[in-house]
Amino acid sequence: MKRYIILATIGAMCLTSCEDFLTKEDPNKVDAPSYFRNETDLETYANGFLQRMLPDAEAIATGDQHTDYLSWRGPWNYLQDNFNADDQGGWTWTNLRNINYYLDNMERADCSEAIKNHYVGVGRFWRAWFYFNMVKQFGAVPWYEHVIDSEDNGNLFKSRDNREDVMRKILEDIDFASKNCITSKEMEVNSVRVTKYVALALKARICLFEGTFRKYHANDPSTGTPWTADESAMYLRECADACEKLIQSGRYSIVNNAAQVKTQYRELFTTEAINTNECIWARAYNASLNVTHHLNSQFIVQQNGSFAAVKEFVNTYLNTDGTRFTDKPGYEKIPFNEEFTDRDARMAQSLRHPGYTRKSNGSDLPQPPNFNYSSTGYQPIKWVIDDMSLDQSVSPCNNSIPIIRYAEVLLSYAEAKAELGEFTEGIWNQTIKPLRERAGVVGTMPATTDPYMAGYFLNTVSDKVILEIRRERGIELFMENLRWADCMRWRMGRLLEREWHGIYVPAMNVNYDLDGDGTPDVCFVEKQPSSTTKGVQYRIIGSDFQLTDGTSGNLVSYRSIERKWDDKKYVRPIPTKAITDNPNLGQNPGWGK
């Protein structure tokens, strides 16, 4: 671990002085002839990419904040009518310039062909990672695979390349990485470095995204016209192929100890030690090395987030016997302190629940939902360390962060095969069943389509297997920074307009015990009472917070926050400054002034 941090720091020092490759200034601050000499140099430079480009704890754990299954405090400009190209950022190319500089110069290193191909693969992995994130945002973008000379106006001011061509280039890069990157026990320590398995996992993610995006979007949103070639099945097959290689390798497995059903899922996200049997790629944190983050404050005290799951998503958690919660008569009115009974164990490991406690000065204190920070009552705990001394914005948290887990690979394999029309009960038993059984749920494949899940996805899908895979993906990968991409590729932007519903409230002006400890926790009132009960939170029902049936019903939160979807938003606008600098870029459909 210390060796990784030292190497990553040195690599970062080599890279931090590089300027954006679109400027006129010479960015070549590293002297290539004297630097790229041997395997050690290549390793040092490549580890610098980890320092600069690996997602941090906040990016992963809070990346789903603007998606369909969470409510949040405060407006988000992108879903407002007045958002335009002037507001858009993200058109940043420094990382690509660093990657291409590395790939253009590393061939001079004196090392074996296998080692050299590995480090070429690492560079191409990061280029695929960079471009995949750009395509998800903007669709068509200019493709560069070499450093651009400051006088090369033809390339500096080129137009955007066709999205389909860019995606094929991405596939070429990640395919090369998955075939040439090597792996070993040393390289797999903490699941941090790029290996053959990490490249295969990223390939699966990329190809599932593009394959389903093309299936559910009739037109390329970068042009507004039909795709020039029907390549959806090709990408889905490439996804399935990458997943099969990972599965057949036998290297990874789902953590599953029957005696730890109530804790084993959450431990993947709250411990310093990375479970390298399930985590393919991760970001390591270490308290003794002072490599920490501040996630507790994001979920406990930060005013800007106030993340809370919504009722419609919470309903998708199954009963432990494998039946649907939404098939229960009167499920809509089941009170909070009964909702978690005999449910999928991941529900209580993702959200505050009756019986949930946290440490304070050595004591375990009951922690019902805090309505100051959870607008719906369904307060996330998936990434939270249960120690209240770590809740302040300066408190160091050391739980390491999975970026790609084997569970995602199984879900991607299941979805790709289902979308290809090649799904079997054997694949179900290989993929969905073990994930459910890990959570204490009977994993039998359902015989019929769930009308609740069909309605959740606006009745655009009727296939029972695809709906169950989507259910499982939402639950298993909850708050792992994948849901926005899922909504975009499934063409489910309209879900972002939904009203945010919370727990069921039978009546106002009644004290409710949410955590089952015998003392009341919350009361819903029209105004703050002059006489209050100790320990009771008073949620005022008025213009911004309401109940669906007036004086009873599901809590409705933040009604004043504007959220409006438009299909042009499946890709973001090219920023105005970028077009001013290079008019040849053009603008995505619908975003022109």
N, C-alpha and C positions, 0 to 999 in steps of 0.2 A: 504494500500500500504506500509506504514512504517513497519507494523507488518510483512508483507511478506519479505521485504528486510532484517529486523533484523533476522528473522528465517532462511532465505536463507544464510545469512552471517555466522551465527552460524553453520549451517549444513555444509557449505563449510570448516569451520575451523576444523570440526570433520573429514573431508575427505582428506584434502590436504596432510597429512603426509603419506597416504597409498602408498605403493610401488606396482609396477607391480607384479601381483600374480605369474608370472613365475620366479621371482628371488628367491634366497635362503634366502633372508632376511625376517624376520617375520614382516608382514605388519599390524598386529593387534594392532593398536595404540589406538583404542577406547576400553575401558574396558566394554565388553558387559554385564556382570552381574550387574554392577552398573549404566549402561547407559540406556539400553532398559527396562525402568521400567514402563512406562505409555504412554498414548496417546500423551502427550506433547513431550516426547522423540521421539516417532515415527514420529510425524509431523515435528519436527526439523530436524531429519536425512533425512526424505523424501524431505524436502524443499532444502536440500543441493544438491540433484540431479538436481533441477531446476537451481541452481547456476552453477553447473559444466557441465551439459549436454544440457541445453536449447540452441538452436541455437541463435547466436547473430545477430545483425542487418546486418552486412556485409555478413555473411554466407547466409542469406535469400535473401537479395536484390541484391547481385552480384553473387549468386550461379549458374546462368544460363549463365555466361559469355562465356563458351566454347561450347555452343550449336548451333543448326542450324540457329536460327533466330537472332543471334548477330555476329557482327564483333568486334574484339578487337585488341589493339595494342600489339605487341610483340609475340614471339613464345610460344607455349605451347608444352612442351617436349613429352607429351603423344601421340600426333598426328604426331610425327616424327619417322622416321624409326629406329633411333638409341636408342629409349627408350627401357630399359630392366629392369630386376628384381633388378639390382643394384640401379636404380633410384626410385624404389617404396617405399613409406612409408605407414603409416596408420595402421600398424600391432600393435596396441596399446590396451592393455587389462586392464588398471587400472580401468576404469569405471565399467567394468564387475566385477572385484574383489570387488569393493565397494558395488555393488548391491547384489552380492551373500553373502557377509558378513552380510549385512543388513537382507536379507531373512533368513539366517541361524540362526540369533540371535534374531530377533524381536518377535518371538513367546512367549518369556518369559514376555512380557509386560502385565501389569494388566489393561485390558480394555475389553469392550464387544466384543462378537464374530463378530458382524457387523463391528465395528470399526477396529478390527484386520484384518478382511478379506479385508476391504478397503485398509489398508496399505500394506497387502500382494499384493493386486492388483496393487498398485502404484509401488511396487518393480518389479513386473512382467511386468508392462507396460514399465518400463525403460529397462528391460532386452530385451524385444521384440524390443524396439527402437534401442538399441545397436546392436543386432544381425541382424536386418533388414538392417541397414547401412553397416554392415560387409558383408552380403550376396550380397548386391548390388555391392559392390566393388570386392569381391574375389570369390563369389560363395560358394563352400564348405569350411567350417571352422570347427575347433574343437568346440564341444558343451560342456559347463561346466555349471552346475546349482548349484554347491556348491563350497565353498572355497577349494582350493587345498593346501594340506599340503606341506611344502617345501621339504619334503623327499619322496613325492609320485611321484616317477619317472615314474610310469606307466601312470599317467594322465598328468604329466608335458610334457612328450615326446610322447604323443599319436598322432596318425595320424588324419587327418581331417575326420569329420563325413560327410556322404552323404548329399549333399545339400537338397535333398528332406526330409530327416529326420530332418535336422535343421529347415527347413521351417515349418514342422508340429509342432515342439517344439515352434517356434515363435507363430504360430497360437494358440496353447494351452495357452501360456502366455497372449496374448492380448485378447483372448476369456475370460479367467478368469477375467482379469481387467475390461472388458466391462460388465461383469455380477456382479461383486462384488464392484467395486469402487462406492462410493456414490456421490451425488451431492446436492448442496444447494445454496441459494443466496450468502451466505458468501463465499463459495468455488469458486463461479463463478465470483467473483469480478475481473475485468480486464482480465478474461479468461486466467489466468496464470497457475493455479494449475491443477493437473491431476484429472479429474472427470470421471464419467461414460460416459459422452458425448464425452470427449476428447479421451477416449479409443476406443469408437465406431468409431470415425472419423479416428483414426490411423489404426484400423482394416480394414476399408474400403480401405485406401491407400495401406496397405500391401497386401491385397488380390487381389486388382485390378492389382498391379504390378506383382505378381506371376502368377495370372491367365492368363494375356495377354502375359507375358514373355514365359510361356510354350506353349501358342498357336502359337506364331510367331517364336519360336526357336524350331526346330525339335530335337535338341540335347541339353543336359546339357553341357554348355561351361566349367564346371569344370572337365568333363571327356571326352568330345568329343563324347559321345555315346548317343543313344536315352534315353529318360526318362524311368525309370523303371515302372512308372505307369502314366496313363493319368489322371492327377488331375486338369487340367486347369478349367474345368467346376465347380469343387468343390470350388475352390478359388473364381471364379467369383460369384458363388451363395452366398458364405460367404460375399463377398463384398456387393452384393445387399441386403442381409439380414441386415447387419450393417447399410447401408444407409436407409433402410425402417424404422428401429427402430428410427433413428434420425429424419427422416421426420415426422413420426407418433407422435413423442413426442410433436411436435408443439413448441419446445423451441426456434428454430432458424428460421430466415427468411431472405430474400434478401432485403436489403435497397432499397426502390424504392419510390421516391417522384417525381411525374411528373414535378414539378416546378424546380427540381434540376438535371435534366438529364445531364447537362454539367459539373457538379461538384461532384455528390454524389459518383461515383465510386472511383475517386482519393482521396477523403477525407478519405477513409478507410486506406490509406497508408501515409498520410501527417499530421495527427493530433496526439496530445498526448493522447487524450481520445480514448480508444478502444471501438469500436461499438460492444458491447457484444450481440447484436441481430444477427449479422452475423459472428463475429469472435468466433470460437469455442475454439481456443488455440492461445495465442499470447505472445509476450515478451514486457513487459511494460517498458516505459522510462518516466522520470519525471524530468523536469528542476529544480523544486524547491528542489528536493532531490539530485540534481547533478548526476542523473543517465541518462547519455546521450551517444550518439554515434557521428560519423562524416561522415554520408552518403553523405551529400551535396558535400564534397570534392571528394568522389569517382566518382561522376557523372559530376562534374564541372571542377576540376583542376588537378585531378590525372593523371599522364602521363602513368601509367602502364595499366589502364583499357581502357579508351576512348571507352566506350561501345556505340554501334550504331546498330539499327535494320537494317535488310537487306530488300531490295525491294521485294523479293519473299514473305516474310512474311507479309509485309505491304499490299500487294495486297489482302490478305485474309480478311481484314476488309470489311464488307458488306456495301451497301448503306442503308440509313435510311428506304427506302421502302421495304427492305428485298431482293432486287435483288443483283446480284453479280457485284462487281466492275469490275471484269475481263471479264464480258460479254459486257462491253461498247466498242464500236468500237474505236480503237486507244488508249486503256487504257495504253498501254506501254509508250506512249509519253505525257501523261498528266503532265504538270509542277507541281512542288512542291506546289506552292501557290494556286493550284486548287484541289489538291488531297484530301484535308480534307473536301471539300464541300459536304454536304449531306451524310456524312459517319457516321458509328457507333461512338457514342460519346466517347467510350473508346479509340479510336485512338488519339484524341486530348487531352485526359487525361493521355496518356502514352508517347507521343512524343511531342517535340516542334513543334509548328504549327503557321500558320499565325495568328497574334493577341496575341500571347503569350507574357506576360510581367512578370518582377520580380521586387521586391521592392529594391530600393537603396536610402538610406537617405530620406525615406518617399515618394519617387516618383516611379511610375510604368514605368519601362523602357522596350522598345521592346527588345525581345531576340530571334533573328533568330538562326538557327542552327550554332553552333560554330565548324568549320571544324578543329580546332586544337584538339578538343576532340571528335568529331563525324565524323568518317571516311566516313560514307555513307550519312550524312545529316539528318538522322532520329535519333535525339538525345533523349534518354529517360528522362522523367521527373516524372515517376510514384512515385518514392521515394523521390523526391526533394522538400524541403521547399522553397517556392518562396521568399526568403529573401537573398540577396547577401551578407549580413554581416555574414552569416553562412557557407560561401563557403571554408574557409581555413581549413587546416588539423587539426587545434586545436580548430575549432569552434564547440560548443556543439549543437547538434541537438536532439530534444526530441520527434520526431514522433515515436509512438509505432509500433511494427512490427507484423502483423498477420502471424501465422505459418500454421494454418489450418482454412479455412473459409467454411461457409455453401455452398458457390458456388462450392467449390471442391467436396463436398458431392453430390450435385445434378449432377455434371458432371460425377463423378464416378458411380453413380447409372445408369445414362443414358448409359454409356459405357459398364458397366457389363451386363445390360439387352440386349443391342444391340449385344454384343459378344456371348451371350447365345441364340440369335435368338428369344428373347421374347419381343422385343421393340414394343411399340404401339404409336399411336398418343396421347393417354392419357398421356403416360410417357413423350413424347416430351413437351406437354403443362405444365407438372409439373416441368420440368427440364430446357430445353434449352430455351423455350419461355420466361420465366420470366427474364432470364439473358439478352436476347437480348432486351426485352422491357425496362429493366432498363437503357439500353444504347440508347434508342430512336429508336430502329430498329423494324420493323414489324416482329413478331415472328412466322409467318406461317411456318409450316413444308414444306420443298421443295418437289417438285414432281419428280425431276430427279437428277441424279448424276452430280456433278460439275466436268467437265473435268480438270479444273485448279487444284482443290484439289487432284484429282487422280494423276495428273502429279507431283504435289508437293511431294507426297509420293511414287514416282517412280513407279506408276501404280501397286502397290502391293495390293491395296485395291480398290474394285469397289462398295462396299455397300454405298449407298448415305447417310444413317444415320450415319454410323461410320465415314465417312469423315466429315460430318457436326459437329459431336461431337468433332473430332480432331481440326477442325477449332475453335470451340467455346472454347475448352480447351486452345489452344494456346493464344487466345486473352484475355480471362478472367483471366488466371493465368500467364500472361506475366511477366517474371522476378520475380517469386516467388519460385525459386529454385526447380522446378519440371520437367523442360524440359529435363534435361539430362536423368533422369530416364525414361521419356516418350520415348525418342529416343532409349534407350537401350531395353525397353520391347517391343516396336514395331519393333525391328530389323531394325532400321533406322540409323545405324552408318554411312552409306555412305553419309547422308545429311551433315555431318561435313566436307566433302571434297569440298563442293560447293564453287564456286567463290563468293566473297562478293560484291553484287551489291547495288548501292545507288540510289540517285535521278536521274531523267532524265535531261540531259543537252543538250538543242537544238543546242548550238554552243559554241565554245571557243571564248575568248577575248571579251565577252559581259558581262556587269554588270547585275546581276539579283537581283530583290527585292523579297526575299523569304518570308518575314513576312507581306508584303502588307502595309507597313507604308509609302510608297512613296519614300523611299531612298534605293539605292542599297546595297546589303549585300555581294555578292560573285562574283568572276570572275575566270574562269578556264583558265589557261595560260600555255605556254610551259616554261616560265621562269619569274622570278619576274621583272615587268616593272620598268623602271627608274622613271617614273612618275605615282603616284598612286592616287586613289580617296579616300578621307577620309571615314573611316567606312567600306571600302570594304575589305573582306578577299580574298587573292589570293591563290587558290589551284593550285599547279604546277602539270601539267600532264606530267608524265615521266615514268620511269621504274616501280615504285611501285604503282602509281595511274594512271589509264588509263580510257578512255571512250570506251564503247563496240564497237562503230562504227568508232573509230579513232579520229575524231574531233567533234563527237557528240555521244549521247547515254547515257546509264546508267554509272554512276561513278563506277569504279572497284577499290577496295582498298586493300592495303597490299599484292600485288601479290608475294612478295618475301618470305612471311611466309609459310613455309612448313606445309602442312596438308594432311596426308595420313591415310586412314582407313584400318584396317585389322580386320577380324572377330574374331580373338583371343582377341581383345580388349573389347569384351562384358564382360569379367571379367579381372581384373587386375592381374599381376603376384604376386605370393607370394614373399615378399621381400627376397633378397639373405641372409640378416642377419638372418631372421627368420628360413630359411632352414638350415643355418649353425648351429644355435643353436639347431634345431630339424629337422634332416634329414627326419624323418617320415612324415613330412607335405607333401612332394612331391610338384610338380609344376603344374600349370594349363597348358593345352595343348597349344603348340606353343610358350611358353615363356622360354623353356629350352635353355641353351647356346649351 
